[in-house]
Amino acid sequence: MTARLPSLNGLRAFEAAARHLSFTLAASELNVTQTAISHQIRRLEEELGIRLFVRKNRALALTPQARDYLPGVRAAFNDLRLATDRLLRKDDDKVLTVSTLASLAAKWLLPRLTAFQEAHPGLDVRITTSTALVDFKSGDVDAAIRYGRGHWPGLRAEWLMADEVFPVCSPALIAGNRPLRMPEDLREHVLLHTSGNGDDWRQWLTAAGLPADISKLRGITFDMAFMTVQAAIDGIGVAMGRTSYVQDDIAKGRLVVPFDIALPADAGFYLVTPEGAMEPPKLKAFRQWLLTSAKNGSDKNGPDKHKP
């Protein structure tokens, strides 16, 4: 039996309130009253039978269930916006749609995208997330950023950047009551894993001269890398970081690299576009900016520079 969808108004209120962590800002964005947002959230919670928000000292926080629910809701509304944009789009030359991986979007692309928009104010940028190869013939996507070895027949793949793989954690974890000075100390900490990158910890432990079985000790696994990184920032445990996903958090002091050992990743990120097609100006502008951003970012990151 198919589950009945909850109220779309309630979901809109939830997505906006979760993004702002404020009923007041959500009400302003949706042009309704704060009371209306509160009522819609309460009705949604009653429909789902799950509490979504917790008030803490005048601040609003998501419950664990809400944090799990939010990415799917956000993706659904993003898909609706993209579908509507495609339906009503008047001038394709002014809209640039880029498909990328969710974690790369959250941890690397979006923090840098403001610079591109400031340089090209006439372009309306759309970001969609997916791991599948793009069917450019459909006309829905102009460019994609994908992880791999660059061998996609019929497509143009341009190298952006490679990752190193190394442990990262919150500075608070370093200063806690369980020292994290040597790789052997990992036995006393929770290891954070990302689905699909199951060998990262095992390979790093082997390189550090430790038993690979340590990776099987108590730990938590997330299905997206940006969630693993956030758990490390929150001090829940030690994550295996990849340069592109953690470099900004390291630079801002939210994460530290406790050890000097890093492994090269076996693949990298590529800009993928149609092969042989005439390149529109919007795509040329994005390509030039993206290649420069990736090069600049790769020049300034190394695990040994960020020891606590």
Summary of the structure (lengths in Angstrom):
residues: 308
radius of gyration: 21.4
end to end distance: 53.3
largest distance: 60.0
contacts: 895
relative contact order: 0.13
helix: 48%
strand: 22%
